[in-house]
Amino acid sequence: MITYLQAAVIGAVQGVTELFPISSLGHSVLVADWIGGSWKQVTLGRSGRGATYLAFVVALHVATAVTLLGYYWRDWLAIIAGFVSTLRTGRAVTVPQRLAWLIVLATLPVAVLGPLLDRSLHALTDSPVDTGFFLTLNGVVLVLGEGLRRRNEPTLVEYGRRFGRREAHRSVLATEPNLPRQADRPLAALGAVDAIGIGFAQAGALLTGFSRAGLTMVGGLWRGLENEHAAKFAFLLATPTILGAGLVELPELAEPRIAAIRGPVLLGAFVSGTCSWLAVRYLERYFRTRTLLPFATYCIIAGTLSIIRFL
């Protein structure tokens, strides 16, 4: 059974950590194990030994995905319209059209690998020691991402020189009138190889302890994006990934065993969605001027302490 207090706390943790680059799945394991007692008992179904907690987490993920859709609704309307128009014309030259196909390409790796490896990888990394280890590695990856961010700083004044191979795309985008999102030009200048590379980076979050948002951001920095654009692409890319995975598992919520905890599930989903909204609003502003280092430091410390605690 999941109490209302447990549902609210776990929902808040999920809503924040899904978008902060510090691993939501890792925290869903570690928070319960650190508190212990009935909290740890609640999570016994997280790897298939029983599906009650898994169904609860599905509800939290769907709430986060719906929140991201609502937050970026203008972008998604333009992206969907751009996708439909490319099916008619066979060309992708505008910002929304290119973003649509970049998101499709970047989603492919996790769409293929997720159904094959998701449950088995979560089972392999289900212990708090394993999760702490991968959370520590997540922090190390974020430190590497900070190095990539510093490497990319010259692109603010030398964009054309550093990315001359994309000049053709940029010239088309620069002359396009009435763009719905002028600031998204750097995102739309990514190529297909860039998008697939970022998608494979995101797929690393199938290991519990790695952050989907964090790995996707580092992937964007690796492909030359600035912090702010890497963060936005991570949030846009998370939407179909989280929503797709959630919808596949959604029938779990209709099982009879869930009836007894339907109230806590609804409360947890509401809290998760609210915290996700606050998190994405904060992080969009944060990454305009600040770095991944505080999150990297937190992951390394929290992961190391978890290894020591549960070893």
C-alpha positions as CSV (number, residue, x, y, z in Angstrom):
1,M,0.0,0.0,0.0
2,I,1.1,3.6,-0.7
3,T,0.0,6.2,1.8
4,Y,-1.0,9.7,0.7
5,L,2.1,11.1,2.3
6,Q,4.3,8.7,0.5
7,A,2.6,9.4,-2.8
8,A,3.0,13.2,-2.4
9,V,6.7,12.9,-1.4
10,I,7.6,10.5,-4.2
11,G,5.5,12.5,-6.7
12,A,7.4,15.7,-5.7
13,V,10.8,13.9,-6.0
14,Q,9.8,12.4,-9.4
15,G,8.5,15.8,-10.7
16,V,11.8,17.6,-9.8
17,T,14.3,14.9,-10.6
18,E,12.9,13.9,-14.0
19,L,13.9,17.3,-15.3
20,F,16.8,18.2,-13.1
21,P,19.8,16.3,-14.4
22,I,20.1,14.1,-11.3
23,S,18.1,10.9,-12.2
24,S,14.5,10.4,-11.3
25,L,14.7,6.6,-11.3
26,G,17.8,6.7,-9.2
27,H,16.1,8.8,-6.6
28,S,13.0,6.6,-6.6
29,V,15.3,3.8,-5.5
30,L,17.6,5.7,-3.1
31,V,15.0,8.0,-1.3
32,A,13.0,4.9,-0.2
33,D,16.1,3.0,0.8
34,W,17.5,5.9,2.8
35,I,14.3,6.4,4.7
36,G,13.7,2.6,5.1
37,G,10.8,0.9,6.9
38,S,7.5,1.0,5.2
39,W,8.9,3.4,2.5
40,K,11.3,0.7,1.3
41,Q,8.4,-1.9,1.3
42,V,6.4,0.4,-1.0
43,T,9.0,0.1,-3.8
44,L,9.3,-3.7,-3.8
45,G,7.5,-3.8,-7.2
46,R,9.9,-1.5,-9.0
47,S,11.6,-4.3,-10.9
48,G,8.8,-6.7,-11.7
49,R,8.5,-8.6,-8.4
50,G,5.1,-7.0,-8.2
51,A,3.8,-4.2,-10.3
52,T,2.0,-1.9,-7.8
53,Y,4.9,0.6,-7.5
54,L,5.7,0.3,-11.2
55,A,2.1,1.3,-12.0
56,F,2.4,4.3,-9.6
57,V,5.6,5.4,-11.3
58,V,3.9,5.2,-14.7
59,A,1.3,7.6,-13.5
60,L,4.0,10.0,-12.3
61,H,5.7,9.8,-15.7
62,V,2.6,10.5,-17.6
63,A,1.9,13.5,-15.4
64,T,5.3,14.9,-16.2
65,A,4.9,14.3,-19.9
66,V,1.5,16.1,-20.0
67,T,3.0,19.0,-18.0
68,L,5.8,19.3,-20.6
69,L,3.3,19.3,-23.4
70,G,1.3,22.0,-21.7
71,Y,4.4,24.1,-20.9
72,Y,5.7,24.0,-24.5
73,W,2.3,23.9,-26.2
74,R,3.1,26.7,-28.7
75,D,6.3,24.9,-29.7
76,W,4.5,21.6,-30.1
77,L,1.7,23.1,-32.2
78,A,4.3,24.5,-34.5
79,I,6.4,21.3,-34.5
80,I,3.4,19.1,-35.3
81,A,2.2,21.5,-38.0
82,G,5.7,21.5,-39.4
83,F,5.9,17.6,-39.4
84,V,2.6,17.4,-41.3
85,S,3.7,19.9,-43.9
86,T,6.9,18.0,-44.6
87,L,4.8,14.9,-45.4
88,R,3.1,16.9,-48.1
89,T,6.1,18.8,-49.5
90,G,8.9,16.3,-48.8
91,R,11.1,19.2,-47.6
92,A,12.1,20.4,-44.2
93,V,13.5,23.9,-44.3
94,T,11.7,25.9,-41.6
95,V,12.6,25.8,-37.9
96,P,9.5,23.9,-36.9
97,Q,9.9,21.4,-39.8
98,R,13.5,20.7,-39.0
99,L,12.8,20.4,-35.3
100,A,10.1,17.9,-35.9
101,W,12.4,15.6,-37.8
102,L,15.3,16.1,-35.4
103,I,13.0,15.0,-32.5
104,V,11.8,12.0,-34.5
105,L,15.4,10.9,-35.3
106,A,16.6,11.6,-31.7
107,T,13.7,9.5,-30.3
108,L,14.6,6.4,-32.4
109,P,17.4,5.0,-30.3
110,V,15.4,4.9,-27.0
111,A,12.3,3.8,-28.9
112,V,14.2,0.7,-30.2
113,L,16.4,0.0,-27.2
114,G,13.8,0.8,-24.5
115,P,11.3,-2.1,-25.1
116,L,14.3,-4.5,-25.4
117,L,16.4,-3.5,-22.4
118,D,14.3,-1.3,-20.1
119,R,13.1,-3.9,-17.6
120,S,16.3,-6.0,-17.6
121,L,18.6,-3.0,-17.1
122,H,16.4,-1.7,-14.3
123,A,16.5,-5.2,-12.6
124,L,20.3,-5.3,-12.9
125,T,20.7,-1.8,-11.3
126,D,17.9,-2.2,-8.7
127,S,20.1,-2.3,-5.6
128,P,20.9,1.0,-3.9
129,V,24.7,0.3,-4.3
130,D,24.4,-0.1,-8.0
131,T,22.1,2.9,-8.3
132,G,24.6,4.9,-6.2
133,F,27.4,3.9,-8.5
134,F,25.6,5.0,-11.6
135,L,24.5,8.2,-9.9
136,T,28.1,8.9,-9.2
137,L,29.0,8.2,-12.8
138,N,26.1,10.5,-13.9
139,G,27.9,13.3,-11.9
140,V,31.2,12.5,-13.7
141,V,29.4,12.8,-17.1
142,L,27.9,16.2,-16.1
143,V,31.5,17.4,-15.3
144,L,32.5,16.3,-18.8
145,G,29.4,18.2,-20.1
146,E,30.7,21.3,-18.3
147,G,34.0,21.0,-20.2
148,L,32.0,20.7,-23.5
149,R,30.0,23.9,-22.5
150,R,33.2,25.8,-22.1
151,R,34.4,24.5,-25.4
152,N,31.3,25.8,-27.1
153,E,31.5,29.3,-25.6
154,P,33.3,30.8,-28.7
155,T,30.3,29.8,-30.8
156,L,28.5,32.8,-29.4
157,V,30.7,35.1,-31.5
158,E,32.2,32.6,-34.0
159,Y,29.2,30.5,-34.8
160,G,29.7,30.7,-38.6
161,R,33.4,29.8,-38.4
162,R,32.9,26.9,-36.0
163,F,29.9,25.5,-37.8
164,G,30.6,26.3,-41.4
165,R,29.4,22.9,-42.5
166,R,25.9,24.0,-41.5
167,E,26.0,27.3,-43.2
168,A,23.5,26.2,-45.9
169,H,20.9,25.4,-43.3
170,R,21.6,28.6,-41.4
171,S,21.2,30.8,-44.5
172,V,17.8,29.2,-45.3
173,L,16.6,29.7,-41.7
174,A,17.9,33.3,-41.5
175,T,15.9,34.4,-44.5
176,E,12.7,32.7,-43.4
177,P,10.0,35.3,-42.5
178,N,7.8,35.2,-39.4
179,L,9.4,32.4,-37.6
180,P,7.3,31.3,-34.6
181,R,10.4,30.7,-32.4
182,Q,13.4,32.8,-33.6
183,A,15.5,31.6,-30.7
184,D,15.3,28.0,-31.9
185,R,17.5,28.5,-35.0
186,P,20.6,26.9,-33.4
187,L,18.5,23.8,-32.6
188,A,17.2,23.6,-36.1
189,A,20.7,23.9,-37.5
190,L,21.6,20.4,-36.1
191,G,22.0,17.6,-38.5
192,A,20.6,14.1,-38.6
193,V,23.8,12.6,-37.2
194,D,23.7,15.1,-34.4
195,A,20.1,14.2,-33.5
196,I,20.8,10.4,-33.5
197,G,23.9,10.9,-31.4
198,I,21.9,12.9,-28.8
199,G,19.3,10.1,-29.0
200,F,21.8,7.5,-28.1
201,A,23.0,9.7,-25.2
202,Q,19.5,9.8,-23.9
203,A,19.2,6.0,-24.1
204,G,21.9,5.8,-21.5
205,A,19.2,6.7,-18.9
206,L,17.9,3.2,-19.2
207,L,20.4,2.4,-16.5
208,T,19.0,3.5,-13.2
209,G,21.0,6.3,-11.8
210,F,21.7,8.1,-15.0
211,S,19.6,11.1,-15.8
212,R,17.7,11.3,-19.0
213,A,17.8,15.1,-19.0
214,G,21.4,15.2,-18.0
215,L,22.6,12.8,-20.6
216,T,20.6,14.5,-23.3
217,M,22.0,17.9,-22.3
218,V,25.5,16.6,-22.4
219,G,24.7,15.0,-25.8
220,G,23.6,18.4,-27.1
221,L,26.7,20.1,-25.7
222,W,28.8,17.4,-27.4
223,R,27.1,18.3,-30.7
224,G,27.9,22.0,-30.3
225,L,24.8,23.5,-28.6
226,E,25.0,26.2,-26.0
227,N,23.7,25.4,-22.5
228,E,20.2,27.0,-23.0
229,H,19.5,25.3,-26.3
230,A,20.8,21.9,-25.1
231,A,18.4,22.1,-22.1
232,K,15.5,23.0,-24.3
233,F,16.1,20.2,-26.7
234,A,16.4,17.8,-23.7
235,F,13.0,18.9,-22.5
236,L,11.4,18.7,-25.9
237,L,12.9,15.3,-26.5
238,A,11.8,14.0,-23.1
239,T,8.1,14.7,-23.9
240,P,7.5,11.9,-26.5
241,T,9.9,9.6,-24.8
242,I,8.3,9.8,-21.4
243,L,4.7,10.0,-22.8
244,G,5.3,7.0,-25.1
245,A,6.7,4.8,-22.4
246,G,4.0,5.9,-20.0
247,L,1.2,5.2,-22.5
248,V,2.6,1.7,-23.2
249,E,2.4,0.9,-19.4
250,L,-0.8,2.8,-18.8
251,P,-3.1,-0.3,-18.8
252,E,-1.3,-1.2,-15.5
253,L,-3.4,1.5,-13.8
254,A,-6.6,-0.3,-14.8
255,E,-5.6,-3.5,-12.9
256,P,-7.8,-4.4,-9.9
257,R,-4.9,-4.3,-7.5
258,I,-4.5,-0.5,-8.2
259,A,-8.1,0.3,-7.1
260,A,-7.0,0.4,-3.4
261,I,-4.4,3.0,-4.1
262,R,-6.1,5.1,-6.8
263,G,-6.4,8.1,-4.5
264,P,-2.7,8.2,-3.6
265,V,-1.9,7.6,-7.3
266,L,-3.9,10.6,-8.4
267,L,-2.4,12.8,-5.7
268,G,1.1,11.7,-6.6
269,A,0.4,12.4,-10.3
270,F,-0.9,15.9,-9.4
271,V,2.1,16.7,-7.2
272,S,4.5,15.3,-9.9
273,G,2.9,17.4,-12.6
274,T,3.0,20.6,-10.5
275,C,6.6,20.1,-9.5
276,S,7.6,19.3,-13.1
277,W,6.0,22.6,-14.2
278,L,8.0,24.6,-11.6
279,A,11.2,22.6,-12.4
280,V,11.1,23.3,-16.2
281,R,10.2,27.0,-15.6
282,Y,13.2,27.3,-13.2
283,L,15.7,25.4,-15.3
284,E,14.9,27.3,-18.5
285,R,16.1,30.4,-16.8
286,Y,18.9,28.7,-14.9
287,F,20.7,27.4,-17.9
288,R,20.7,30.8,-19.6
289,T,23.6,31.8,-17.4
290,R,24.6,28.9,-15.1
291,T,26.2,25.5,-15.4
292,L,25.9,21.8,-14.8
293,L,28.5,21.8,-12.0
294,P,26.2,22.1,-9.0
295,F,24.2,19.1,-10.2
296,A,27.4,17.2,-11.0
297,T,28.7,17.8,-7.4
298,Y,25.4,16.7,-5.9
299,C,25.3,13.5,-7.9
300,I,28.9,12.6,-7.0
301,I,28.4,13.2,-3.3
302,A,24.9,11.6,-3.1
303,G,26.0,8.6,-5.1
304,T,29.2,8.1,-3.1
305,L,27.4,8.4,0.2
306,S,24.8,5.8,-1.0
307,I,27.5,3.4,-2.0
308,I,29.1,3.7,1.5
309,R,25.8,3.5,3.3
310,F,24.4,0.4,1.5
311,L,27.6,-1.5,0.7
